[in-house]
Amino acid sequence: MPSSPPPAGYSGPVDLSEFPPTSPCIKVCQLDLQDRCYGCGRTRSEIAQWSGMSLDARRAVNARLGFRGHGPHR
């Protein structure tokens, strides 16, 4: 069976090394109705599991969020 074409805008697998394993938290810890943090965008589950996640799992969350690190002000 032939495979379907990739979705529009798909550019292939993401290189997780582009994303830091650091927390995207900006200390605005409030959840919306979908259980996502207004500050960092992580889900309640991702926040709760963060300290036990592997570095690659953290990078995958940051890749989903588009988080590439905090600026020099932090």
Secondary structure, DSSP 8 states (H G I E B T S, - for coil): -------TT--SS--GGGS-SS----S---B-TTSBBTTT--BHHHHHHGGGS-HHHHHHHHHHHT-----TT-
